[in-house]
Amino acid sequence: MQISKKTQYGLRAMVYLAKNFKRNKVFPLREISKSEDIPFDFLEKIILELEKSDLVKAKKGPNGGYFLACSPRKITAGDIVGALEKTKPVNCLICGRMGKCSAKSVWNKLEQSLKDALDSINLSELTK
């Protein structure tokens, strides 16, 4: 399983916002883009998905920008990855053997292990 660039960039943008969380400041996308070397147009799309998932909020206007929707301690890597990526290692619906698949338990364990690992890391841990 490979994590997409979108998710890698999204996590980096969220860590950037988490590092600056205590400053009670909003950050323009251009600043995040430049600081994290994320293509601006791509970051716009990523931030919208994170906003739809209630992980970031926007302040509109000339001094606008983005900020975390809640404390970095309450946001996990799993929240971010889940907002931007499908984390199922196998799509069982395609196979058609759902009821009689001997490998299904392997895929379920892999999916649960990945979820547990990502959910065990909060954003504040990534700012150190």
N, CA, C and O atoms as a GROMACS GRO file, in nm:
protein
  512
    1MET      N    1   0.084  -0.118   0.000
    1MET     CA    2   0.000   0.000   0.000
    1MET      C    3   0.089   0.124   0.000
    1MET      O    4   0.186   0.132   0.075
    2GLN      N    5   0.055   0.217  -0.084
    2GLN     CA    6   0.133   0.341  -0.093
    2GLN      C    7   0.043   0.461  -0.064
    2GLN      O    8  -0.067   0.473  -0.119
    3ILE      N    9   0.091   0.549   0.022
    3ILE     CA   10   0.017   0.670   0.056
    3ILE      C   11   0.039   0.772  -0.055
    3ILE      O   12   0.152   0.792  -0.101
    4SER      N   13  -0.068   0.836  -0.098
    4SER     CA   14  -0.061   0.931  -0.210
    4SER      C   15   0.010   1.060  -0.171
    4SER      O   16   0.023   1.093  -0.053
    5LYS      N   17   0.055   1.134  -0.272
    5LYS     CA   18   0.115   1.266  -0.252
    5LYS      C   19   0.014   1.358  -0.182
    5LYS      O   20   0.051   1.437  -0.095
    6LYS      N   21  -0.111   1.347  -0.221
    6LYS     CA   22  -0.216   1.431  -0.162
    6LYS      C   23  -0.216   1.413  -0.010
    6LYS      O   24  -0.221   1.512   0.064
    7THR      N   25  -0.211   1.291   0.036
    7THR     CA   26  -0.213   1.264   0.179
    7THR      C   27  -0.083   1.306   0.246
    7THR      O   28  -0.085   1.359   0.357
    8GLN      N   29   0.029   1.284   0.180
    8GLN     CA   30   0.157   1.329   0.234
    8GLN      C   31   0.158   1.481   0.252
    8GLN      O   32   0.199   1.532   0.356
    9TYR      N   33   0.113   1.552   0.150
    9TYR     CA   34   0.106   1.698   0.157
    9TYR      C   35   0.006   1.744   0.262
    9TYR      O   36   0.031   1.840   0.336
   10GLY      N   37  -0.108   1.676   0.269
   10GLY     CA   38  -0.209   1.712   0.367
   10GLY      C   39  -0.158   1.698   0.510
   10GLY      O   40  -0.184   1.784   0.594
   11LEU      N   41  -0.085   1.591   0.536
   11LEU     CA   42  -0.029   1.572   0.669
   11LEU      C   43   0.074   1.680   0.700
   11LEU      O   44   0.077   1.733   0.811
   12ARG      N   45   0.158   1.714   0.602
   12ARG     CA   46   0.258   1.820   0.623
   12ARG      C   47   0.192   1.954   0.650
   12ARG      O   48   0.238   2.029   0.736
   13ALA      N   49   0.086   1.985   0.578
   13ALA     CA   50   0.014   2.111   0.600
   13ALA      C   51  -0.048   2.114   0.740
   13ALA      O   52  -0.044   2.216   0.808
   14MET      N   53  -0.102   2.002   0.782
   14MET     CA   54  -0.163   1.995   0.914
   14MET      C   55  -0.058   2.007   1.025
   14MET      O   56  -0.084   2.069   1.128
   15VAL      N   57   0.058   1.948   1.005
   15VAL     CA   58   0.167   1.962   1.103
   15VAL      C   59   0.210   2.108   1.111
   15VAL      O   60   0.237   2.159   1.220
   16TYR      N   61   0.217   2.175   0.997
   16TYR     CA   62   0.252   2.317   0.994
   16TYR      C   63   0.152   2.397   1.079
   16TYR      O   64   0.192   2.480   1.160
   17LEU      N   65   0.024   2.372   1.059
   17LEU     CA   66  -0.078   2.442   1.137
   17LEU      C   67  -0.070   2.406   1.285
   17LEU      O   68  -0.093   2.491   1.372
   18ALA      N   69  -0.038   2.281   1.314
   18ALA     CA   70  -0.026   2.238   1.453
   18ALA      C   71   0.092   2.305   1.523
   18ALA      O   72   0.082   2.343   1.640
   19LYS      N   73   0.202   2.319   1.452
   19LYS     CA   74   0.320   2.385   1.510
   19LYS      C   75   0.290   2.529   1.550
   19LYS      O   76   0.351   2.583   1.642
   20ASN      N   77   0.198   2.589   1.481
   20ASN     CA   78   0.165   2.729   1.504
   20ASN      C   79   0.031   2.748   1.575
   20ASN      O   80  -0.022   2.859   1.577
   21PHE      N   81  -0.023   2.643   1.630
   21PHE     CA   82  -0.159   2.646   1.688
   21PHE      C   83  -0.172   2.745   1.803
   21PHE      O   84  -0.272   2.815   1.812
   22LYS      N   85  -0.074   2.751   1.891
   22LYS     CA   86  -0.084   2.835   2.011
   22LYS      C   87  -0.080   2.984   1.979
   22LYS      O   88  -0.114   3.066   2.064
   23ARG      N   89  -0.040   3.018   1.860
   23ARG     CA   90  -0.030   3.159   1.824
   23ARG      C   91  -0.165   3.222   1.790
   23ARG      O   92  -0.172   3.342   1.765
   24ASN      N   93  -0.271   3.142   1.788
   24ASN     CA   94  -0.406   3.191   1.753
   24ASN      C   95  -0.404   3.277   1.628
   24ASN      O   96  -0.458   3.387   1.625
   25LYS      N   97  -0.342   3.225   1.526
   25LYS     CA   98  -0.324   3.299   1.402
   25LYS      C   99  -0.377   3.214   1.286
   25LYS      O  100  -0.375   3.091   1.292
   26VAL      N  101  -0.424   3.281   1.182
   26VAL     CA  102  -0.462   3.209   1.060
   26VAL      C  103  -0.346   3.217   0.963
   26VAL      O  104  -0.267   3.312   0.965
   27PHE      N  105  -0.335   3.117   0.879
   27PHE     CA  106  -0.223   3.110   0.786
   27PHE      C  107  -0.274   3.103   0.643
   27PHE      O  108  -0.348   3.012   0.607
   28PRO      N  109  -0.233   3.200   0.561
   28PRO     CA  110  -0.272   3.196   0.420
   28PRO      C  111  -0.213   3.072   0.352
   28PRO      O  112  -0.105   3.025   0.388
   29LEU      N  113  -0.286   3.020   0.255
   29LEU     CA  114  -0.238   2.902   0.183
   29LEU      C  115  -0.101   2.926   0.120
   29LEU      O  116  -0.018   2.835   0.118
   30ARG      N  117  -0.078   3.045   0.070
   30ARG     CA  118   0.053   3.074   0.007
   30ARG      C  119   0.167   3.053   0.106
   30ARG      O  120   0.273   3.002   0.071
   31GLU      N  121   0.145   3.094   0.230
   31GLU     CA  122   0.248   3.078   0.332
   31GLU      C  123   0.275   2.929   0.360
   31GLU      O  124   0.390   2.886   0.368
   32ILE      N  125   0.167   2.852   0.375
   32ILE     CA  126   0.181   2.708   0.400
   32ILE      C  127   0.249   2.642   0.280
   32ILE      O  128   0.340   2.561   0.296
   33SER      N  129   0.203   2.677   0.162
   33SER     CA  130   0.257   2.621   0.039
   33SER      C  131   0.406   2.645   0.027
   33SER      O  132   0.483   2.554  -0.004
   34LYS      N  133   0.445   2.767   0.051
   34LYS     CA  134   0.586   2.805   0.039
   34LYS      C  135   0.671   2.738   0.147
   34LYS      O  136   0.778   2.684   0.118
   35SER      N  137   0.624   2.743   0.268
   35SER     CA  138   0.698   2.687   0.381
   35SER      C  139   0.717   2.536   0.370
   35SER      O  140   0.822   2.483   0.406
   36GLU      N  141   0.615   2.467   0.319
   36GLU     CA  142   0.617   2.321   0.313
   36GLU      C  143   0.649   2.265   0.174
   36GLU      O  144   0.647   2.144   0.153
   37ASP      N  145   0.679   2.353   0.079
   37ASP     CA  146   0.709   2.311  -0.059
   37ASP      C  147   0.598   2.224  -0.117
   37ASP      O  148   0.622   2.116  -0.172
   38ILE      N  149   0.476   2.273  -0.104
   38ILE     CA  150   0.358   2.204  -0.157
   38ILE      C  151   0.303   2.290  -0.270
   38ILE      O  152   0.279   2.410  -0.249
   39PRO      N  153   0.281   2.234  -0.389
   39PRO     CA  154   0.223   2.314  -0.497
   39PRO      C  155   0.092   2.380  -0.454
   39PRO      O  156   0.001   2.314  -0.403
   40PHE      N  157   0.083   2.511  -0.474
   40PHE     CA  158  -0.029   2.590  -0.425
   40PHE      C  159  -0.164   2.537  -0.474
   40PHE      O  160  -0.256   2.519  -0.394
   41ASP      N  161  -0.177   2.513  -0.604
   41ASP     CA  162  -0.305   2.467  -0.659
   41ASP      C  163  -0.349   2.334  -0.599
   41ASP      O  164  -0.467   2.311  -0.574
   42PHE      N  165  -0.253   2.248  -0.575
   42PHE     CA  166  -0.283   2.118  -0.516
   42PHE      C  167  -0.323   2.136  -0.369
   42PHE      O  168  -0.416   2.070  -0.322
   43LEU      N  169  -0.254   2.224  -0.299
   43LEU     CA  170  -0.285   2.249  -0.158
   43LEU      C  171  -0.427   2.304  -0.142
   43LEU      O  172  -0.496   2.271  -0.045
   44GLU      N  173  -0.469   2.388  -0.235
   44GLU     CA  174  -0.607   2.441  -0.229
   44GLU      C  175  -0.709   2.328  -0.224
   44GLU      O  176  -0.802   2.331  -0.144
   45LYS      N  177  -0.690   2.229  -0.310
   45LYS     CA  178  -0.783   2.116  -0.317
   45LYS      C  179  -0.776   2.031  -0.189
   45LYS      O  180  -0.878   1.985  -0.138
   46ILE      N  181  -0.655   2.012  -0.139
   46ILE     CA  182  -0.635   1.931  -0.018
   46ILE      C  183  -0.702   1.999   0.101
   46ILE      O  184  -0.773   1.934   0.178
   47ILE      N  185  -0.678   2.128   0.116
   47ILE     CA  186  -0.734   2.202   0.230
   47ILE      C  187  -0.887   2.198   0.228
   47ILE      O  188  -0.950   2.190   0.333
   48LEU      N  189  -0.946   2.205   0.109
   48LEU     CA  190  -1.092   2.197   0.100
   48LEU      C  191  -1.143   2.064   0.153
   48LEU      O  192  -1.245   2.059   0.222
   49GLU      N  193  -1.073   1.956   0.122
   49GLU     CA  194  -1.114   1.825   0.173
   49GLU      C  195  -1.098   1.818   0.325
   49GLU      O  196  -1.182   1.760   0.394
   50LEU      N  197  -0.990   1.876   0.376
   50LEU     CA  198  -0.969   1.879   0.521
   50LEU      C  199  -1.074   1.965   0.590
   50LEU      O  200  -1.116   1.936   0.702
   51GLU      N  201  -1.115   2.071   0.523
   51GLU     CA  202  -1.220   2.158   0.577
   51GLU      C  203  -1.355   2.084   0.580
   51GLU      O  204  -1.429   2.094   0.678
   52LYS      N  205  -1.386   2.011   0.473
   52LYS     CA  206  -1.510   1.934   0.468
   52LYS      C  207  -1.514   1.827   0.578
   52LYS      O  208  -1.622   1.789   0.624
   53SER      N  209  -1.398   1.780   0.618
   53SER     CA  210  -1.389   1.680   0.724
   53SER      C  211  -1.380   1.742   0.863
   53SER      O  212  -1.357   1.673   0.962
   54ASP      N  213  -1.398   1.874   0.868
   54ASP     CA  214  -1.395   1.948   0.996
   54ASP      C  215  -1.262   1.939   1.070
   54ASP      O  216  -1.259   1.940   1.193
   55LEU      N  217  -1.153   1.929   0.995
   55LEU     CA  218  -1.021   1.927   1.057
   55LEU      C  219  -0.957   2.066   1.056
   55LEU      O  220  -0.876   2.098   1.142
   56VAL      N  221  -0.993   2.148   0.957
   56VAL     CA  222  -0.946   2.286   0.952
   56VAL      C  223  -1.066   2.377   0.932
   56VAL      O  224  -1.172   2.335   0.886
   57LYS      N  225  -1.045   2.503   0.967
   57LYS     CA  226  -1.147   2.605   0.943
   57LYS      C  227  -1.082   2.718   0.866
   57LYS      O  228  -0.961   2.738   0.871
   58ALA      N  229  -1.167   2.793   0.796
   58ALA     CA  230  -1.119   2.905   0.716
   58ALA      C  231  -1.170   3.036   0.773
   58ALA      O  232  -1.283   3.045   0.822
   59LYS      N  233  -1.086   3.136   0.764
   59LYS     CA  234  -1.128   3.272   0.792
   59LYS      C  235  -1.121   3.344   0.659
   59LYS      O  236  -1.014   3.355   0.599
   60LYS      N  237  -1.234   3.393   0.613
   60LYS     CA  238  -1.242   3.460   0.483
   60LYS      C  239  -1.196   3.605   0.493
   60LYS      O  240  -1.192   3.663   0.602
   61GLY      N  241  -1.162   3.661   0.378
   61GLY     CA  242  -1.128   3.803   0.374
   61GLY      C  243  -0.981   3.828   0.349
   61GLY      O  244  -0.903   3.734   0.335
   62PRO      N  245  -0.943   3.957   0.342
   62PRO     CA  246  -0.806   3.995   0.308
   62PRO      C  247  -0.701   3.942   0.406
   62PRO      O  248  -0.588   3.914   0.366
   63ASN      N  249  -0.736   3.929   0.532
   63ASN     CA  250  -0.644   3.874   0.631
   63ASN      C  251  -0.681   3.731   0.666
   63ASN      O  252  -0.656   3.684   0.777
   64GLY      N  253  -0.740   3.664   0.570
   64GLY     CA  254  -0.789   3.529   0.593
   64GLY      C  255  -0.682   3.423   0.581
   64GLY      O  256  -0.567   3.449   0.547
   65GLY      N  257  -0.726   3.304   0.609
   65GLY     CA  258  -0.636   3.189   0.601
   65GLY      C  259  -0.701   3.071   0.669
   65GLY      O  260  -0.823   3.065   0.685
   66TYR      N  261  -0.618   2.977   0.707
   66TYR     CA  262  -0.667   2.852   0.766
   66TYR      C  263  -0.605   2.828   0.902
   66TYR      O  264  -0.496   2.875   0.932
   67PHE      N  265  -0.680   2.754   0.983
   67PHE     CA  266  -0.633   2.716   1.116
   67PHE      C  267  -0.697   2.584   1.154
   67PHE      O  268  -0.798   2.544   1.096
   68LEU      N  269  -0.639   2.517   1.252
   68LEU     CA  270  -0.694   2.388   1.296
   68LEU      C  271  -0.830   2.409   1.360
   68LEU      O  272  -0.853   2.509   1.429
   69ALA      N  273  -0.919   2.315   1.338
   69ALA     CA  274  -1.055   2.323   1.393
   69ALA      C  275  -1.057   2.293   1.542
   69ALA      O  276  -1.151   2.332   1.612
   70CYS      N  277  -0.956   2.224   1.592
   70CYS     CA  278  -0.947   2.194   1.736
   70CYS      C  279  -0.801   2.171   1.773
   70CYS      O  280  -0.712   2.183   1.688
   71SER      N  281  -0.778   2.139   1.896
   71SER     CA  282  -0.642   2.119   1.945
   71SER      C  283  -0.570   2.009   1.868
   71SER      O  284  -0.631   1.910   1.830
   72PRO      N  285  -0.440   2.027   1.844
   72PRO     CA  286  -0.363   1.921   1.776
   72PRO      C  287  -0.364   1.788   1.852
   72PRO      O  288  -0.342   1.683   1.792
   73ARG      N  289  -0.390   1.792   1.980
   73ARG     CA  290  -0.398   1.668   2.059
   73ARG      C  291  -0.521   1.586   2.023
   73ARG      O  292  -0.524   1.465   2.045
   74LYS      N  293  -0.622   1.653   1.968
   74LYS     CA  294  -0.748   1.584   1.937
   74LYS      C  295  -0.756   1.536   1.792
   74LYS      O  296  -0.852   1.468   1.754
   75ILE      N  297  -0.656   1.570   1.713
   75ILE     CA  298  -0.655   1.529   1.571
   75ILE      C  299  -0.548   1.423   1.553
   75ILE      O  300  -0.432   1.443   1.589
   76THR      N  301  -0.586   1.309   1.497
   76THR     CA  302  -0.490   1.201   1.477
   76THR      C  303  -0.447   1.193   1.331
   76THR      O  304  -0.512   1.246   1.241
   77ALA      N  305  -0.335   1.125   1.310
   77ALA     CA  306  -0.291   1.098   1.173
   77ALA      C  307  -0.400   1.020   1.100
   77ALA      O  308  -0.419   1.036   0.980
   78GLY      N  309  -0.472   0.935   1.173
   78GLY     CA  310  -0.582   0.859   1.114
   78GLY      C  311  -0.694   0.948   1.064
   78GLY      O  312  -0.755   0.920   0.961
   79ASP      N  313  -0.723   1.056   1.137
   79ASP     CA  314  -0.825   1.151   1.093
   79ASP      C  315  -0.785   1.213   0.959
   79ASP      O  316  -0.866   1.225   0.867
   80ILE      N  317  -0.660   1.252   0.950
   80ILE     CA  318  -0.610   1.320   0.830
   80ILE      C  319  -0.604   1.224   0.712
   80ILE      O  320  -0.653   1.255   0.604
   81VAL      N  321  -0.544   1.108   0.734
   81VAL     CA  322  -0.535   1.009   0.626
   81VAL      C  323  -0.674   0.967   0.582
   81VAL      O  324  -0.701   0.953   0.463
   82GLY      N  325  -0.764   0.946   0.678
   82GLY     CA  326  -0.901   0.905   0.646
   82GLY      C  327  -0.978   1.010   0.566
   82GLY      O  328  -1.064   0.976   0.486
   83ALA      N  329  -0.945   1.137   0.588
   83ALA     CA  330  -1.011   1.245   0.514
   83ALA      C  331  -0.963   1.252   0.370
   83ALA      O  332  -1.035   1.300   0.282
   84LEU      N  333  -0.842   1.206   0.345
   84LEU     CA  334  -0.780   1.226   0.213
   84LEU      C  335  -0.759   1.097   0.133
   84LEU      O  336  -0.729   1.103   0.014
   85GLU      N  337  -0.775   0.984   0.196
   85GLU     CA  338  -0.734   0.859   0.132
   85GLU      C  339  -0.826   0.745   0.173
   85GLU      O  340  -0.878   0.743   0.284
   86LYS      N  341  -0.845   0.650   0.083
   86LYS     CA  342  -0.912   0.526   0.118
   86LYS      C  343  -0.804   0.434   0.174
   86LYS      O  344  -0.704   0.409   0.108
   87THR      N  345  -0.826   0.384   0.294
   87THR     CA  346  -0.722   0.303   0.358
   87THR      C  347  -0.749   0.154   0.354
   87THR      O  348  -0.680   0.076   0.419
   88LYS      N  349  -0.848   0.114   0.279
   88LYS     CA  350  -0.873  -0.030   0.265
   88LYS      C  351  -0.767  -0.089   0.172
   88LYS      O  352  -0.753  -0.044   0.058
   89PRO      N  353  -0.693  -0.189   0.220
   89PRO     CA  354  -0.589  -0.247   0.136
   89PRO      C  355  -0.643  -0.326   0.017
   89PRO      O  356  -0.575  -0.340  -0.085
   90VAL      N  357  -0.766  -0.378   0.030
   90VAL     CA  358  -0.826  -0.459  -0.076
   90VAL      C  359  -0.973  -0.422  -0.088
   90VAL      O  360  -1.042  -0.403   0.013
   91ASN      N  361  -1.021  -0.412  -0.210
   91ASN     CA  362  -1.163  -0.388  -0.233
   91ASN      C  363  -1.231  -0.522  -0.257
   91ASN      O  364  -1.230  -0.576  -0.368
   92CYS      N  365  -1.290  -0.574  -0.151
   92CYS     CA  366  -1.351  -0.708  -0.158
   92CYS      C  367  -1.472  -0.714  -0.253
   92CYS      O  368  -1.507  -0.822  -0.301
   93LEU      N  369  -1.535  -0.602  -0.279
   93LEU     CA  370  -1.651  -0.601  -0.367
   93LEU      C  371  -1.613  -0.639  -0.510
   93LEU      O  372  -1.695  -0.696  -0.582
   94ILE      N  373  -1.492  -0.607  -0.551
   94ILE     CA  374  -1.446  -0.637  -0.687
   94ILE      C  375  -1.428  -0.788  -0.706
   94ILE      O  376  -1.461  -0.842  -0.811
   95CYS      N  377  -1.378  -0.852  -0.605
   95CYS     CA  378  -1.345  -0.994  -0.614
   95CYS      C  379  -1.468  -1.082  -0.630
   95CYS      O  380  -1.469  -1.174  -0.712
   96GLY      N  381  -1.572  -1.054  -0.552
   96GLY     CA  382  -1.693  -1.135  -0.561
   96GLY      C  383  -1.690  -1.260  -0.475
   96GLY      O  384  -1.784  -1.340  -0.479
   97ARG      N  385  -1.584  -1.278  -0.397
   97ARG     CA  386  -1.572  -1.397  -0.313
   97ARG      C  387  -1.587  -1.362  -0.164
   97ARG      O  388  -1.534  -1.432  -0.078
   98MET      N  389  -1.658  -1.256  -0.135
   98MET     CA  390  -1.664  -1.204   0.002
   98MET      C  391  -1.702  -1.311   0.105
   98MET      O  392  -1.639  -1.319   0.210
   99GLY      N  393  -1.799  -1.390   0.077
   99GLY     CA  394  -1.846  -1.490   0.173
   99GLY      C  395  -1.754  -1.609   0.189
   99GLY      O  396  -1.757  -1.676   0.292
  100LYS      N  397  -1.672  -1.637   0.089
  100LYS     CA  398  -1.589  -1.759   0.094
  100LYS      C  399  -1.440  -1.729   0.073
  100LYS      O  400  -1.365  -1.816   0.029
  101CYS      N  401  -1.397  -1.608   0.103
  101CYS     CA  402  -1.257  -1.570   0.082
  101CYS      C  403  -1.171  -1.616   0.200
  101CYS      O  404  -1.195  -1.577   0.314
  102SER      N  405  -1.070  -1.697   0.170
  102SER     CA  406  -0.983  -1.746   0.275
  102SER      C  407  -0.879  -1.641   0.318
  102SER      O  408  -0.817  -1.656   0.423
  103ALA      N  409  -0.860  -1.538   0.239
  103ALA     CA  410  -0.761  -1.434   0.272
  103ALA      C  411  -0.823  -1.312   0.339
  103ALA      O  412  -0.751  -1.221   0.381
  104LYS      N  413  -0.955  -1.309   0.350
  104LYS     CA  414  -1.022  -1.190   0.402
  104LYS      C  415  -0.973  -1.152   0.542
  104LYS      O  416  -0.959  -1.033   0.572
  105SER      N  417  -0.947  -1.249   0.626
  105SER     CA  418  -0.901  -1.218   0.762
  105SER      C  419  -0.765  -1.147   0.758
  105SER      O  420  -0.737  -1.063   0.844
  106VAL      N  421  -0.682  -1.179   0.661
  106VAL     CA  422  -0.552  -1.111   0.646
  106VAL      C  423  -0.575  -0.964   0.614
  106VAL      O  424  -0.513  -0.876   0.676
  107TRP      N  425  -0.662  -0.936   0.520
  107TRP     CA  426  -0.688  -0.797   0.479
  107TRP      C  427  -0.755  -0.719   0.591
  107TRP      O  428  -0.726  -0.601   0.610
  108ASN      N  429  -0.845  -0.784   0.666
  108ASN     CA  430  -0.910  -0.718   0.779
  108ASN      C  431  -0.810  -0.683   0.888
  108ASN      O  432  -0.814  -0.574   0.945
  109LYS      N  433  -0.718  -0.776   0.918
  109LYS     CA  434  -0.615  -0.750   1.019
  109LYS      C  435  -0.521  -0.638   0.974
  109LYS      O  436  -0.482  -0.553   1.055
  110LEU      N  437  -0.484  -0.638   0.846
  110LEU     CA  438  -0.397  -0.534   0.793
  110LEU      C  439  -0.466  -0.398   0.803
  110LEU      O  440  -0.405  -0.300   0.846
  111GLU      N  441  -0.591  -0.392   0.764
  111GLU     CA  442  -0.667  -0.267   0.771
  111GLU      C  443  -0.679  -0.217   0.915
  111GLU      O  444  -0.661  -0.098   0.941
  112GLN      N  445  -0.709  -0.307   1.008
  112GLN     CA  446  -0.723  -0.268   1.149
  112GLN      C  447  -0.589  -0.223   1.208
  112GLN      O  448  -0.584  -0.128   1.285
  113SER      N  449  -0.481  -0.292   1.172
  113SER     CA  450  -0.348  -0.254   1.221
  113SER      C  451  -0.309  -0.116   1.173
  113SER      O  452  -0.254  -0.035   1.248
  114LEU      N  453  -0.336  -0.088   1.047
  114LEU     CA  454  -0.306   0.043   0.991
  114LEU      C  455  -0.389   0.151   1.061
  114LEU      O  456  -0.337   0.256   1.097
  115LYS      N  457  -0.517   0.124   1.079
  115LYS     CA  458  -0.605   0.220   1.147
  115LYS      C  459  -0.557   0.245   1.290
  115LYS      O  460  -0.548   0.360   1.334
  116ASP      N  461  -0.526   0.138   1.362
  116ASP     CA  462  -0.479   0.152   1.501
  116ASP      C  463  -0.350   0.233   1.507
  116ASP      O  464  -0.334   0.319   1.594
  117ALA      N  465  -0.258   0.205   1.416
  117ALA     CA  466  -0.130   0.277   1.415
  117ALA      C  467  -0.151   0.426   1.388
  117ALA      O  468  -0.095   0.510   1.458
  118LEU      N  469  -0.231   0.458   1.288
  118LEU     CA  470  -0.255   0.599   1.253
  118LEU      C  471  -0.333   0.672   1.362
  118LEU      O  472  -0.307   0.789   1.390
  119ASP      N  473  -0.428   0.602   1.423
  119ASP     CA  474  -0.508   0.663   1.529
  119ASP      C  475  -0.429   0.682   1.659
  119ASP      O  476  -0.472   0.758   1.747
  120SER      N  477  -0.316   0.616   1.672
  120SER     CA  478  -0.237   0.628   1.794
  120SER      C  479  -0.144   0.748   1.791
  120SER      O  480  -0.079   0.778   1.892
  121ILE      N  481  -0.136   0.818   1.679
  121ILE     CA  482  -0.046   0.932   1.665
  121ILE      C  483  -0.130   1.059   1.653
  121ILE      O  484  -0.206   1.076   1.557
  122ASN      N  485  -0.115   1.148   1.751
  122ASN     CA  486  -0.188   1.275   1.739
  122ASN      C  487  -0.096   1.381   1.681
  122ASN      O  488   0.026   1.368   1.682
  123LEU      N  489  -0.158   1.484   1.631
  123LEU     CA  490  -0.086   1.590   1.559
  123LEU      C  491   0.018   1.659   1.647
  123LEU      O  492   0.124   1.700   1.598
  124SER      N  493  -0.010   1.674   1.774
  124SER     CA  494   0.087   1.742   1.862
  124SER      C  495   0.216   1.662   1.874
  124SER      O  496   0.322   1.720   1.895
  125GLU      N  497   0.209   1.528   1.862
  125GLU     CA  498   0.329   1.446   1.866
  125GLU      C  499   0.420   1.471   1.746
  125GLU      O  500   0.541   1.454   1.756
  126LEU      N  501   0.362   1.512   1.635
  126LEU     CA  502   0.439   1.533   1.513
  126LEU      C  503   0.506   1.670   1.506
  126LEU      O  504   0.582   1.698   1.414
  127THR      N  505   0.479   1.754   1.605
  127THR     CA  506   0.536   1.889   1.604
  127THR      C  507   0.668   1.897   1.680
  127THR      O  508   0.731   2.002   1.685
  128LYS      N  509   0.708   1.789   1.737
  128LYS     CA  510   0.831   1.788   1.821
  128LYS      C  511   0.955   1.762   1.740
  128LYS      O  512   1.065   1.759   1.795
   0.00000   0.00000   0.00000
